[in-house]
Amino acid sequence: MFFNTPKLTQQLQELMEEARRILITKESPRGTLRLTVNGLQQVLEVSFGPGALALDRGELAAVVRDTFNEALAEARRQLKEEVMKMTGINLPHLPGLF
């Protein structure tokens, strides 16, 4: 099977651009942390609410971990949907992508 390399390259570039446009903002339940990531799973913004100072280190670490994981899971889900729209193929779980 031969691939149409220029077309594949263009589709991959379009997918990368779409991944950059996907923005996910998650806020922790008590508003302690607000986190924005994109479809490339890059952290774009981190802000702490006033309640962050009241938490001990362990609690704050758990809030950061949970909020970060929720944001990345949503980014992966949206990226997978975008790939499915662009290709018509429902890809399985691909580690590091979705």
Residue, then its C-alpha position, 0 to 999 in steps of 0.5 A: m500500500f502506498f501513501n499519498t505523502p503530501k496529502l497525509t502531511q497536510q492532514l497531519q498539519e491540519l490535525m495539529e492546528e486543530a489540536r492547538r485550537i482545542l482549549i479545555t479549562k478545568e476548575s477544582p471543585r472549591g475553586t482552588l485551582r483553574l487550569t487550561v490545556n490545549g489538545l496537544q496536552q500543553v498547559l497554557e494557564v494555571s491560576f490559584g484561587p484564594g482557597a489555595l493558601a488554606l490547603d496544606r501541601g498534600e491537599l494542594a498537590a492532590v487538587v493539582r493532580d486531580t484537576f490536571n488529570e481531568a483536563l488532560a482526559e477531556a483534551r484527549r477525548q476531544l482530540k479523539e473526536e476531532v480525529m474521528k471527524m477528520t478521518g472517519i476512523n474510530l481509533p482505539h486508545l493510543p498511549g500519549l495521544f488519546 
